[in-house]
Amino acid sequence: MSAASIRSLSKSKQTARIVIIGAGTAGIAAATRLLEQGFKNVLLLEAEDRIGGRINTIPFADNVIDLGAQWCHGEVGNVVYERVKDLNLLETTEGHYETFRCVRSNKEVLSDEVADNLKSIAFNSIPERQTELTDYKGSLGDYLTQKYWKELEKLPAINQTIAEEFLENFHKFESSVEAADHLYEVSGRGHLEYWLCEGELLLNWRDKGYKSFLRLLMQSKQNNPDDLGVLKGRVLLNKRIAQINWTGADEVLIRCWNGEVLTADHVICTVSLGVLKEQHSQLFVPALPEAKVRAIKGLKLGTVDKLFLEYALPPLPKDWPGFCCLWLAEDLQELRSSARFWLESVFGFYPVSYQPRLLQGWIIGEHARHMETLTEEQVLEGLLWLFRKFLPFDVPQPVRCLRTQWHANPNFRGSYTFRTTMADELRTGAWDLEAPLLDIGGRPRLQFAGEASHKHYYSTVHGAAETGWREADRLNSYYRSKTAQL
Ligand SMILES: Cc1cc2nc3c(=O)[nH]c(=O)nc-3n(C[C@H](O)[C@H](O)[C@H](O)COP(=O)(O)OP(=O)(O)OC[C@H]3O[C@@H](n4cnc5c(N)ncnc54)[C@H](O)[C@@H]3O)c2cc1C
Protein backbone atom coordinates (compact mmCIF):
# COMPACT_ATOMS: atom_id res chain seq x y z
CA MET A 1 0.00 0.00 0.00
CA SER A 2 1.35 3.47 -0.91
CA ALA A 3 2.16 6.00 1.79
CA ALA A 4 -0.58 8.25 0.42
CA SER A 5 -3.19 5.47 0.69
CA ILE A 6 -2.13 4.73 4.25
CA ARG A 7 -2.39 8.42 5.14
CA SER A 8 -5.85 8.69 3.63
CA LEU A 9 -7.03 5.51 5.37
CA SER A 10 -5.86 6.83 8.70
CA LYS A 11 -8.10 9.89 8.40
CA SER A 12 -11.16 10.14 10.59
CA LYS A 13 -13.98 12.60 11.14
CA GLN A 14 -11.70 14.33 13.63
CA THR A 15 -8.79 14.77 11.25
CA ALA A 16 -10.21 14.81 7.71
CA ARG A 17 -9.80 18.28 6.16
CA ILE A 18 -12.85 19.33 4.21
CA VAL A 19 -12.81 22.46 2.08
CA ILE A 20 -16.04 23.80 0.67
CA ILE A 21 -15.81 26.19 -2.27
CA GLY A 22 -18.53 28.81 -1.99
CA ALA A 23 -20.44 30.08 1.05
CA GLY A 24 -23.89 30.25 -0.54
CA THR A 25 -26.82 28.12 0.60
CA ALA A 26 -25.32 24.79 -0.52
CA GLY A 27 -21.93 25.54 1.06
CA ILE A 28 -23.44 26.70 4.35
CA ALA A 29 -25.85 23.73 4.43
CA ALA A 30 -22.95 21.32 3.82
CA ALA A 31 -20.67 22.92 6.41
CA THR A 32 -23.26 23.11 9.18
CA ARG A 33 -24.36 19.52 8.61
CA LEU A 34 -20.74 18.26 8.61
CA LEU A 35 -20.15 19.98 11.95
CA GLU A 36 -23.35 18.42 13.32
CA GLN A 37 -22.09 15.04 12.18
CA GLY A 38 -18.88 15.43 14.16
CA PHE A 39 -16.42 16.56 11.49
CA LYS A 40 -13.96 18.98 13.05
CA ASN A 41 -11.94 20.39 10.19
CA VAL A 42 -14.34 22.22 7.88
CA LEU A 43 -13.43 25.39 5.99
CA LEU A 44 -15.44 27.50 3.53
CA LEU A 45 -13.66 29.53 0.84
CA GLU A 46 -15.77 32.31 -0.63
CA ALA A 47 -14.83 34.58 -3.53
CA GLU A 48 -17.13 37.46 -2.54
CA ASP A 49 -16.68 39.73 0.46
CA ARG A 50 -19.87 38.34 2.01
CA ILE A 51 -21.56 35.00 2.60
CA GLY A 52 -24.92 33.97 1.11
CA GLY A 53 -24.22 33.77 -2.62
CA ARG A 54 -27.49 34.15 -4.47
CA ILE A 55 -29.19 34.94 -1.18
CA ASN A 56 -28.28 38.59 -0.73
CA THR A 57 -30.48 40.50 1.72
CA ILE A 58 -29.45 44.15 2.02
CA PRO A 59 -30.81 47.13 3.99
CA PHE A 60 -32.94 49.31 1.70
CA ALA A 61 -35.77 51.84 2.09
CA ASP A 62 -37.92 50.92 5.13
CA ASN A 63 -36.17 47.63 5.99
CA VAL A 64 -34.48 45.20 3.59
CA ILE A 65 -34.67 43.88 0.04
CA ASP A 66 -33.52 40.60 -1.45
CA LEU A 67 -31.34 41.04 -4.51
CA GLY A 68 -31.48 37.28 -5.11
CA ALA A 69 -33.81 34.66 -3.62
CA GLN A 70 -36.91 36.32 -2.23
CA TRP A 71 -39.63 33.73 -1.61
CA CYS A 72 -39.87 30.28 -0.12
CA HIS A 73 -41.55 28.38 -2.96
CA GLY A 74 -44.11 26.00 -1.48
CA GLU A 75 -44.54 24.02 1.69
CA VAL A 76 -44.87 20.24 1.30
CA GLY A 77 -41.45 18.67 0.82
CA ASN A 78 -39.74 22.07 1.02
CA VAL A 79 -36.88 21.81 3.53
CA VAL A 80 -36.75 25.57 4.03
CA TYR A 81 -40.42 25.67 4.95
CA GLU A 82 -40.05 22.58 7.15
CA ARG A 83 -37.24 24.25 9.09
CA VAL A 84 -39.01 27.55 9.75
CA LYS A 85 -42.73 26.78 9.71
CA ASP A 86 -43.18 27.14 13.49
CA LEU A 87 -41.01 30.24 13.85
CA ASN A 88 -43.40 32.84 12.44
CA LEU A 89 -40.81 33.98 9.90
CA LEU A 90 -42.80 33.42 6.71
CA GLU A 91 -45.95 35.02 5.45
CA THR A 92 -48.19 34.51 2.43
CA THR A 93 -47.55 37.22 -0.15
CA GLU A 94 -50.59 39.29 -1.17
CA GLY A 95 -51.78 38.66 -4.73
CA HIS A 96 -49.19 41.04 -6.23
CA TYR A 97 -48.45 38.64 -9.07
CA GLU A 98 -52.12 37.97 -9.87
CA THR A 99 -53.93 41.26 -9.49
CA PHE A 100 -51.63 43.50 -11.53
CA ARG A 101 -53.05 45.80 -14.23
CA CYS A 102 -52.37 45.11 -17.91
CA VAL A 103 -51.40 48.29 -19.78
CA ARG A 104 -50.75 48.70 -23.50
CA SER A 105 -48.04 50.96 -24.89
CA ASN A 106 -50.74 53.46 -25.99
CA LYS A 107 -51.69 53.81 -22.28
CA GLU A 108 -54.88 51.78 -22.71
CA VAL A 109 -55.61 49.77 -19.57
CA LEU A 110 -57.35 46.45 -20.17
CA SER A 111 -60.68 46.05 -18.40
CA ASP A 112 -60.62 43.77 -15.37
CA GLU A 113 -62.78 41.27 -17.23
CA VAL A 114 -60.47 40.96 -20.25
CA ALA A 115 -57.33 40.99 -18.10
CA ASP A 116 -58.70 38.31 -15.76
CA ASN A 117 -59.72 36.09 -18.69
CA LEU A 118 -56.31 36.37 -20.34
CA LYS A 119 -54.46 35.75 -17.07
CA SER A 120 -56.52 32.70 -16.27
CA ILE A 121 -56.07 31.22 -19.76
CA ALA A 122 -52.32 31.88 -19.63
CA PHE A 123 -51.83 30.49 -16.12
CA ASN A 124 -53.91 27.43 -17.05
CA SER A 125 -51.72 26.88 -20.11
CA ILE A 126 -48.73 26.10 -17.95
CA PRO A 127 -48.68 22.32 -18.00
CA GLU A 128 -49.61 20.47 -14.86
CA ARG A 129 -46.11 19.29 -14.21
CA GLN A 130 -46.59 15.75 -13.09
CA THR A 131 -49.59 14.83 -15.21
CA GLU A 132 -49.67 16.50 -18.61
CA LEU A 133 -46.20 16.28 -20.05
CA THR A 134 -45.31 12.64 -19.62
CA ASP A 135 -44.72 11.99 -23.31
CA TYR A 136 -44.05 15.53 -24.44
CA LYS A 137 -40.83 15.95 -26.42
CA GLY A 138 -40.95 19.65 -27.33
CA SER A 139 -40.23 22.89 -25.54
CA LEU A 140 -42.29 24.56 -22.84
CA GLY A 141 -42.81 27.49 -25.24
CA ASP A 142 -44.45 25.25 -27.89
CA TYR A 143 -46.68 23.64 -25.34
CA LEU A 144 -47.81 26.85 -23.67
CA THR A 145 -48.44 28.69 -26.96
CA GLN A 146 -50.51 25.89 -28.47
CA LYS A 147 -52.61 25.50 -25.34
CA TYR A 148 -53.14 29.24 -24.93
CA TRP A 149 -54.59 29.66 -28.43
CA LYS A 150 -56.73 26.56 -28.08
CA GLU A 151 -58.23 27.80 -24.83
CA LEU A 152 -58.72 31.25 -26.29
CA GLU A 153 -60.99 29.84 -29.03
CA LYS A 154 -63.53 29.37 -26.25
CA LEU A 155 -63.61 33.16 -25.74
CA PRO A 156 -64.17 34.61 -29.23
CA ALA A 157 -64.98 38.09 -27.84
CA ILE A 158 -61.36 38.74 -26.88
CA ASN A 159 -59.51 40.88 -29.38
CA GLN A 160 -56.84 38.79 -31.17
CA THR A 161 -54.21 41.56 -31.15
CA ILE A 162 -54.55 42.12 -27.42
CA ALA A 163 -54.40 38.36 -26.82
CA GLU A 164 -51.15 38.25 -28.81
CA GLU A 165 -49.67 41.14 -26.85
CA PHE A 166 -50.63 39.45 -23.61
CA LEU A 167 -49.12 36.12 -24.68
CA GLU A 168 -45.85 37.89 -25.52
CA ASN A 169 -45.80 39.41 -22.05
CA PHE A 170 -46.73 36.12 -20.39
CA HIS A 171 -43.87 34.37 -22.20
CA LYS A 172 -41.50 36.85 -20.55
CA PHE A 173 -43.13 36.42 -17.16
CA GLU A 174 -42.88 32.63 -17.38
CA SER A 175 -39.31 32.90 -18.74
CA SER A 176 -38.44 34.73 -15.51
CA VAL A 177 -39.82 31.80 -13.53
CA GLU A 178 -37.61 29.45 -15.53
CA ALA A 179 -34.70 31.93 -15.91
CA ALA A 180 -34.69 31.22 -19.65
CA ASP A 181 -34.05 33.75 -22.42
CA HIS A 182 -37.23 32.36 -24.03
CA LEU A 183 -39.49 29.40 -23.41
CA TYR A 184 -38.52 27.61 -26.61
CA GLU A 185 -35.21 26.61 -25.01
CA VAL A 186 -36.88 25.14 -21.91
CA SER A 187 -37.35 21.39 -22.04
CA GLY A 188 -41.00 20.38 -21.62
CA ARG A 189 -39.85 17.15 -20.04
CA GLY A 190 -37.50 19.08 -17.74
CA HIS A 191 -40.48 21.09 -16.60
CA LEU A 192 -42.07 17.76 -15.72
CA GLU A 193 -39.05 16.67 -13.74
CA TYR A 194 -39.07 19.85 -11.67
CA TRP A 195 -41.14 19.20 -8.55
CA LEU A 196 -43.42 21.94 -7.35
CA CYS A 197 -43.88 21.87 -3.58
CA GLU A 198 -47.56 21.99 -2.71
CA GLY A 199 -48.83 24.93 -0.68
CA GLU A 200 -48.21 28.68 -0.92
CA LEU A 201 -45.68 29.36 -3.67
CA LEU A 202 -44.72 32.91 -2.70
CA LEU A 203 -43.99 32.94 1.02
CA ASN A 204 -42.09 36.11 1.95
CA TRP A 205 -39.73 36.70 4.88
CA ARG A 206 -41.59 39.77 6.19
CA ASP A 207 -39.12 42.60 6.83
CA LYS A 208 -36.15 40.29 7.42
CA GLY A 209 -35.30 38.79 4.03
CA TYR A 210 -34.16 35.33 2.94
CA LYS A 211 -30.94 35.66 4.93
CA SER A 212 -33.05 34.62 7.95
CA PHE A 213 -32.81 31.05 6.69
CA LEU A 214 -29.01 31.09 6.52
CA ARG A 215 -28.85 32.61 10.00
CA LEU A 216 -30.98 29.76 11.24
CA LEU A 217 -28.69 27.16 9.62
CA MET A 218 -25.64 28.79 11.19
CA GLN A 219 -27.40 29.37 14.54
CA SER A 220 -26.38 33.02 14.40
CA LYS A 221 -27.01 35.23 17.41
CA GLN A 222 -30.34 37.07 17.17
CA ASN A 223 -28.95 40.50 17.98
CA ASN A 224 -25.89 40.44 15.72
CA PRO A 225 -26.58 40.62 11.96
CA ASP A 226 -22.99 39.62 11.09
CA ASP A 227 -22.70 36.67 13.46
CA LEU A 228 -21.63 33.49 11.65
CA GLY A 229 -22.79 31.28 14.51
CA VAL A 230 -21.28 27.79 14.32
CA LEU A 231 -19.31 28.84 11.23
CA LYS A 232 -17.37 31.51 13.14
CA GLY A 233 -13.70 31.21 12.18
CA ARG A 234 -14.50 28.73 9.40
CA VAL A 235 -15.21 31.11 6.51
CA LEU A 236 -12.53 32.86 4.48
CA LEU A 237 -13.97 35.68 2.39
CA ASN A 238 -12.37 37.18 -0.74
CA LYS A 239 -10.83 33.77 -1.49
CA ARG A 240 -11.52 33.20 -5.16
CA ILE A 241 -10.38 29.77 -6.25
CA ALA A 242 -8.44 29.51 -9.50
CA GLN A 243 -7.64 25.81 -9.55
CA ILE A 244 -8.56 22.57 -7.80
CA ASN A 245 -5.93 19.94 -8.44
CA TRP A 246 -6.95 16.43 -7.44
CA THR A 247 -4.27 14.62 -9.46
CA GLY A 248 -2.35 13.04 -6.62
CA ALA A 249 -3.54 10.07 -4.62
CA ASP A 250 -3.21 12.07 -1.45
CA GLU A 251 -4.17 15.70 -0.93
CA VAL A 252 -6.29 17.94 -3.13
CA LEU A 253 -4.47 21.22 -3.86
CA ILE A 254 -6.58 24.36 -3.98
CA ARG A 255 -4.99 27.40 -5.54
CA CYS A 256 -6.49 30.83 -4.88
CA TRP A 257 -6.32 33.71 -7.38
CA ASN A 258 -3.72 35.44 -5.18
CA GLY A 259 -1.42 32.43 -5.55
CA GLU A 260 -2.01 31.03 -2.07
CA VAL A 261 -2.30 27.22 -1.98
CA LEU A 262 -4.41 25.26 0.50
CA THR A 263 -4.71 21.51 0.88
CA ALA A 264 -7.64 19.27 1.72
CA ASP A 265 -8.68 15.62 1.89
CA HIS A 266 -12.08 16.37 0.41
CA VAL A 267 -13.38 19.28 -1.61
CA ILE A 268 -17.06 20.12 -2.04
CA CYS A 269 -17.47 22.52 -4.94
CA THR A 270 -20.68 24.59 -4.85
CA VAL A 271 -19.93 27.28 -7.46
CA SER A 272 -22.80 28.12 -9.81
CA LEU A 273 -23.36 26.44 -13.16
CA GLY A 274 -22.37 29.76 -14.77
CA VAL A 275 -18.97 29.66 -13.07
CA LEU A 276 -18.53 26.02 -14.08
CA LYS A 277 -19.43 26.82 -17.69
CA GLU A 278 -16.92 29.64 -17.88
CA GLN A 279 -14.10 28.12 -15.86
CA HIS A 280 -14.32 24.33 -15.64
CA SER A 281 -11.52 23.72 -18.14
CA GLN A 282 -9.04 25.81 -16.09
CA LEU A 283 -10.58 25.17 -12.67
CA PHE A 284 -10.09 21.41 -12.50
CA VAL A 285 -6.91 19.39 -12.91
CA PRO A 286 -7.27 16.79 -14.29
CA ALA A 287 -10.15 17.84 -16.53
CA LEU A 288 -13.64 16.77 -15.47
CA PRO A 289 -15.04 13.54 -16.94
CA GLU A 290 -16.93 13.80 -20.22
CA ALA A 291 -20.35 13.14 -18.61
CA LYS A 292 -19.96 16.05 -16.23
CA VAL A 293 -18.80 18.39 -18.99
CA ARG A 294 -21.88 17.36 -21.01
CA ALA A 295 -24.12 18.34 -18.07
CA ILE A 296 -22.32 21.67 -17.69
CA LYS A 297 -22.91 22.32 -21.41
CA GLY A 298 -26.48 21.07 -21.59
CA LEU A 299 -27.99 22.77 -18.55
CA LYS A 300 -28.26 26.55 -18.55
CA LEU A 301 -28.03 29.32 -15.99
CA GLY A 302 -30.25 32.08 -17.31
CA THR A 303 -30.37 35.75 -16.37
CA VAL A 304 -33.18 37.31 -14.36
CA ASP A 305 -32.54 40.74 -12.86
CA LYS A 306 -34.49 42.91 -10.47
CA LEU A 307 -35.04 46.67 -10.77
CA PHE A 308 -35.88 48.44 -7.52
CA LEU A 309 -37.30 51.96 -7.44
CA GLU A 310 -37.69 53.73 -4.11
CA TYR A 311 -40.08 56.67 -3.77
CA ALA A 312 -40.77 59.18 -1.01
CA LEU A 313 -44.39 57.93 -0.92
CA PRO A 314 -46.19 54.93 -2.45
CA PRO A 315 -45.92 55.72 -6.18
CA LEU A 316 -48.99 54.05 -7.71
CA PRO A 317 -52.68 54.78 -7.13
CA LYS A 318 -54.30 52.52 -4.49
CA ASP A 319 -56.19 50.50 -7.12
CA TRP A 320 -52.95 49.76 -9.02
CA PRO A 321 -51.32 46.70 -7.49
CA GLY A 322 -48.53 46.74 -10.07
CA PHE A 323 -48.75 46.47 -13.83
CA CYS A 324 -47.45 44.54 -16.82
CA CYS A 325 -46.40 46.05 -20.15
CA LEU A 326 -48.17 45.02 -23.39
CA TRP A 327 -46.40 46.33 -26.48
CA LEU A 328 -48.31 47.36 -29.59
CA ALA A 329 -46.50 45.97 -32.65
CA GLU A 330 -45.70 49.41 -34.12
CA ASP A 331 -44.35 50.73 -30.81
CA LEU A 332 -42.22 47.66 -30.39
CA GLN A 333 -40.76 48.08 -33.84
CA GLU A 334 -39.78 51.65 -32.98
CA LEU A 335 -38.35 50.61 -29.62
CA ARG A 336 -36.22 47.91 -31.24
CA SER A 337 -34.47 50.44 -33.42
CA SER A 338 -33.63 52.71 -30.49
CA ALA A 339 -30.94 52.61 -27.78
CA ARG A 340 -33.66 51.65 -25.31
CA PHE A 341 -34.29 48.31 -27.06
CA TRP A 342 -33.52 46.44 -23.83
CA LEU A 343 -36.75 47.71 -22.25
CA GLU A 344 -38.64 45.14 -24.32
CA SER A 345 -37.74 42.50 -21.73
CA VAL A 346 -38.86 44.51 -18.69
CA PHE A 347 -42.18 42.76 -18.36
CA GLY A 348 -43.76 44.41 -15.31
CA PHE A 349 -43.56 46.21 -11.95
CA TYR A 350 -44.98 44.94 -8.68
CA PRO A 351 -45.15 45.99 -5.02
CA VAL A 352 -42.76 44.53 -2.46
CA SER A 353 -44.12 43.06 0.79
CA TYR A 354 -43.39 45.28 3.82
CA GLN A 355 -42.00 48.00 1.53
CA PRO A 356 -44.87 50.33 0.56
CA ARG A 357 -42.55 52.89 -1.07
CA LEU A 358 -40.95 50.44 -3.51
CA LEU A 359 -41.68 49.14 -6.95
CA GLN A 360 -39.89 46.04 -8.13
CA GLY A 361 -39.46 45.48 -11.85
CA TRP A 362 -38.11 42.40 -13.60
CA ILE A 363 -36.03 41.95 -16.74
CA ILE A 364 -34.91 38.73 -18.38
CA GLY A 365 -32.50 37.20 -20.85
CA GLU A 366 -30.20 38.88 -23.35
CA HIS A 367 -31.72 42.29 -22.66
CA ALA A 368 -31.05 41.84 -18.94
CA ARG A 369 -27.41 41.09 -19.74
CA HIS A 370 -27.30 44.28 -21.82
CA MET A 371 -28.98 46.28 -19.03
CA GLU A 372 -26.24 45.10 -16.66
CA THR A 373 -23.64 46.85 -18.84
CA LEU A 374 -25.39 50.26 -18.64
CA THR A 375 -24.81 52.86 -15.96
CA GLU A 376 -27.42 53.21 -13.20
CA GLU A 377 -28.35 56.61 -14.65
CA GLN A 378 -29.03 55.06 -18.07
CA VAL A 379 -31.13 52.32 -16.47
CA LEU A 380 -33.16 54.84 -14.49
CA GLU A 381 -33.63 57.07 -17.53
CA GLY A 382 -34.94 54.05 -19.48
CA LEU A 383 -37.37 53.00 -16.76
CA LEU A 384 -38.76 56.53 -16.40
CA TRP A 385 -39.26 56.65 -20.16
CA LEU A 386 -41.12 53.31 -19.95
CA PHE A 387 -43.41 54.67 -17.24
CA ARG A 388 -44.19 57.75 -19.33
CA LYS A 389 -44.89 55.57 -22.35
CA PHE A 390 -47.27 53.19 -20.61
CA LEU A 391 -48.90 54.81 -17.62
CA PRO A 392 -51.98 57.02 -17.98
CA PHE A 393 -50.86 59.11 -14.97
CA ASP A 394 -47.63 60.76 -13.80
CA VAL A 395 -45.31 58.87 -11.49
CA PRO A 396 -43.09 60.97 -9.20
CA GLN A 397 -39.31 60.94 -9.49
CA PRO A 398 -37.86 58.05 -7.45
CA VAL A 399 -35.39 58.85 -4.67
CA ARG A 400 -33.28 55.81 -5.50
CA CYS A 401 -32.88 53.13 -8.16
CA LEU A 402 -31.04 49.85 -7.78
CA ARG A 403 -30.64 47.03 -10.28
CA THR A 404 -29.00 43.63 -9.95
CA GLN A 405 -26.14 42.37 -12.13
CA TRP A 406 -26.14 38.62 -11.61
CA HIS A 407 -24.64 37.81 -14.98
CA ALA A 408 -21.89 40.43 -14.99
CA ASN A 409 -20.54 39.11 -11.68
CA PRO A 410 -17.87 36.45 -12.46
CA ASN A 411 -18.75 34.62 -9.24
CA PHE A 412 -22.26 33.85 -10.54
CA ARG A 413 -22.64 34.49 -14.30
CA GLY A 414 -26.40 34.24 -14.08
CA SER A 415 -29.39 33.79 -11.82
CA TYR A 416 -30.73 30.23 -11.69
CA THR A 417 -30.74 27.03 -13.68
CA PHE A 418 -33.17 25.35 -16.00
CA ARG A 419 -33.18 22.21 -18.08
CA THR A 420 -32.80 22.95 -21.79
CA THR A 421 -34.04 20.99 -24.77
CA MET A 422 -30.32 20.56 -25.55
CA ALA A 423 -29.85 18.71 -22.26
CA ASP A 424 -32.56 16.29 -23.44
CA GLU A 425 -30.70 15.77 -26.72
CA LEU A 426 -27.41 15.22 -24.87
CA ARG A 427 -29.18 12.79 -22.50
CA THR A 428 -27.72 14.65 -19.57
CA GLY A 429 -28.98 16.41 -16.48
CA ALA A 430 -28.44 17.25 -12.84
CA TRP A 431 -27.53 13.64 -12.08
CA ASP A 432 -24.29 13.99 -14.10
CA LEU A 433 -23.46 17.23 -12.31
CA GLU A 434 -24.08 15.64 -8.93
CA ALA A 435 -21.82 12.57 -9.45
CA PRO A 436 -18.83 12.77 -7.07
CA LEU A 437 -15.30 12.05 -8.27
CA LEU A 438 -13.89 9.23 -6.18
CA ASP A 439 -10.42 7.78 -5.87
CA ILE A 440 -9.70 4.17 -6.70
CA GLY A 441 -10.66 3.08 -3.19
CA GLY A 442 -14.07 4.77 -3.41
CA ARG A 443 -13.08 7.78 -1.29
CA PRO A 444 -14.90 10.98 -2.34
CA ARG A 445 -12.28 13.53 -3.31
CA LEU A 446 -14.15 16.11 -5.33
CA GLN A 447 -17.87 16.51 -4.73
CA PHE A 448 -20.42 18.81 -6.30
CA ALA A 449 -23.33 20.61 -4.68
CA GLY A 450 -25.41 23.66 -5.60
CA GLU A 451 -28.90 24.20 -6.95
CA ALA A 452 -28.03 23.07 -10.49
CA SER A 453 -27.13 19.62 -9.18
CA HIS A 454 -30.60 18.91 -7.76
CA LYS A 455 -32.67 16.63 -10.01
CA HIS A 456 -36.03 18.04 -8.95
CA TYR A 457 -35.61 21.26 -6.98
CA TYR A 458 -32.99 23.01 -9.13
CA SER A 459 -33.22 26.83 -9.29
CA THR A 460 -34.32 27.16 -5.67
CA VAL A 461 -32.88 27.68 -2.20
CA HIS A 462 -34.54 24.53 -0.87
CA GLY A 463 -32.90 22.62 -3.72
CA ALA A 464 -29.49 24.15 -2.98
CA ALA A 465 -29.78 23.34 0.74
CA GLU A 466 -30.65 19.71 -0.01
CA THR A 467 -27.60 19.34 -2.24
CA GLY A 468 -25.32 20.63 0.52
CA TRP A 469 -26.79 18.14 2.97
CA ARG A 470 -26.55 15.40 0.35
CA GLU A 471 -22.79 15.87 0.01
CA ALA A 472 -22.26 16.16 3.77
CA ASP A 473 -24.17 12.89 4.18
CA ARG A 474 -22.06 11.29 1.46
CA LEU A 475 -18.90 12.03 3.41
CA ASN A 476 -20.48 10.95 6.65
CA SER A 477 -21.51 7.59 5.14
CA TYR A 478 -18.00 7.12 3.76
CA TYR A 479 -16.41 7.67 7.20
CA ARG A 480 -19.05 5.55 8.93
CA SER A 481 -18.45 2.60 6.59
CA LYS A 482 -14.68 3.07 6.95
CA THR A 483 -14.98 2.86 10.74
CA ALA A 484 -17.20 -0.21 10.44
CA GLN A 485 -14.52 -1.95 8.33
CA LEU A 486 -11.77 -1.38 10.90
C1 LIG B 1 -32.65 37.19 -8.93
C2 LIG B 1 -32.82 35.86 -8.24
C3 LIG B 1 -34.04 35.53 -7.67
C4 LIG B 1 -34.21 34.30 -7.05
N1 LIG B 1 -35.40 34.03 -6.41
C5 LIG B 1 -35.53 32.88 -5.71
C6 LIG B 1 -36.66 32.68 -4.87
O1 LIG B 1 -37.51 33.56 -4.74
N2 LIG B 1 -36.75 31.50 -4.20
C7 LIG B 1 -35.81 30.51 -4.31
O2 LIG B 1 -35.96 29.45 -3.69
N3 LIG B 1 -34.70 30.71 -5.08
C8 LIG B 1 -34.54 31.86 -5.76
N4 LIG B 1 -33.40 32.10 -6.48
C9 LIG B 1 -32.43 31.00 -6.63
C10 LIG B 1 -31.59 30.82 -5.38
O3 LIG B 1 -31.08 32.06 -4.97
C11 LIG B 1 -30.43 29.86 -5.70
O4 LIG B 1 -30.94 28.66 -6.24
C12 LIG B 1 -29.60 29.50 -4.48
O5 LIG B 1 -29.37 30.61 -3.66
C13 LIG B 1 -28.28 28.92 -4.99
O6 LIG B 1 -27.43 28.55 -3.91
P1 LIG B 1 -26.08 27.79 -4.24
O7 LIG B 1 -25.40 27.54 -2.96
O8 LIG B 1 -26.35 26.64 -5.14
O9 LIG B 1 -25.22 28.80 -5.14
P2 LIG B 1 -24.65 30.25 -4.79
O10 LIG B 1 -25.56 30.96 -3.88
O11 LIG B 1 -24.33 30.87 -6.10
O12 LIG B 1 -23.30 29.93 -3.99
C14 LIG B 1 -22.09 29.66 -4.62
C15 LIG B 1 -21.02 30.52 -3.99
O13 LIG B 1 -19.77 30.23 -4.63
C16 LIG B 1 -19.02 31.42 -4.69
N5 LIG B 1 -18.01 31.26 -5.75
C17 LIG B 1 -18.17 31.28 -7.09
N6 LIG B 1 -17.00 31.08 -7.71
C18 LIG B 1 -16.08 30.93 -6.75
C19 LIG B 1 -14.67 30.69 -6.76
N7 LIG B 1 -13.99 30.57 -7.90
N8 LIG B 1 -14.05 30.59 -5.57
C20 LIG B 1 -14.70 30.71 -4.39
N9 LIG B 1 -16.03 30.93 -4.33
C21 LIG B 1 -16.71 31.03 -5.49
C22 LIG B 1 -20.06 32.48 -5.02
O14 LIG B 1 -19.59 33.78 -4.70
C23 LIG B 1 -21.24 32.03 -4.16
O15 LIG B 1 -21.24 32.67 -2.90
C24 LIG B 1 -33.17 33.34 -7.05
C25 LIG B 1 -31.93 33.69 -7.60
C26 LIG B 1 -31.75 34.94 -8.18
C27 LIG B 1 -30.41 35.30 -8.73
The ligand as a Gaussian input file, in Angstrom:
#p B3LYP/6-31G(d) Opt

LIG

0 1
 C      -32.653000      37.190000      -8.926000
 C      -32.823000      35.856000      -8.243000
 C      -34.041000      35.529000      -7.672000
 C      -34.215000      34.299000      -7.046000
 N      -35.399000      34.031000      -6.411000
 C      -35.529000      32.878000      -5.713000
 C      -36.659000      32.681000      -4.867000
 O      -37.508000      33.558000      -4.738000
 N      -36.754000      31.504000      -4.198000
 C      -35.806000      30.513000      -4.305000
 O      -35.957000      29.450000      -3.692000
 N      -34.702000      30.709000      -5.080000
 C      -34.539000      31.860000      -5.763000
 N      -33.403000      32.097000      -6.479000
 C      -32.428000      30.996000      -6.632000
 C      -31.586000      30.819000      -5.384000
 O      -31.078000      32.064000      -4.974000
 C      -30.434000      29.863000      -5.704000
 O      -30.941000      28.660000      -6.241000
 C      -29.600000      29.502000      -4.482000
 O      -29.370000      30.611000      -3.656000
 C      -28.275000      28.924000      -4.987000
 O      -27.435000      28.551000      -3.915000
 P      -26.081000      27.787000      -4.241000
 O      -25.398000      27.544000      -2.957000
 O      -26.346000      26.642000      -5.142000
 O      -25.215000      28.799000      -5.135000
 P      -24.648000      30.252000      -4.791000
 O      -25.559000      30.959000      -3.882000
 O      -24.327000      30.873000      -6.101000
 O      -23.299000      29.932000      -3.986000
 C      -22.086000      29.664000      -4.625000
 C      -21.021000      30.521000      -3.986000
 O      -19.770000      30.227000      -4.630000
 C      -19.019000      31.421000      -4.689000
 N      -18.006000      31.265000      -5.748000
 C      -18.170000      31.278000      -7.089000
 N      -16.997000      31.085000      -7.713000
 C      -16.079000      30.928000      -6.746000
 C      -14.675000      30.692000      -6.760000
 N      -13.993000      30.571000      -7.895000
 N      -14.047000      30.593000      -5.569000
 C      -14.700000      30.705000      -4.390000
 N      -16.029000      30.928000      -4.325000
 C      -16.711000      31.032000      -5.490000
 C      -20.057000      32.485000      -5.016000
 O      -19.591000      33.777000      -4.702000
 C      -21.244000      32.028000      -4.164000
 O      -21.240000      32.667000      -2.900000
 C      -33.165000      33.344000      -7.048000
 C      -31.932000      33.688000      -7.597000
 C      -31.754000      34.944000      -8.179000
 C      -30.413000      35.297000      -8.735000

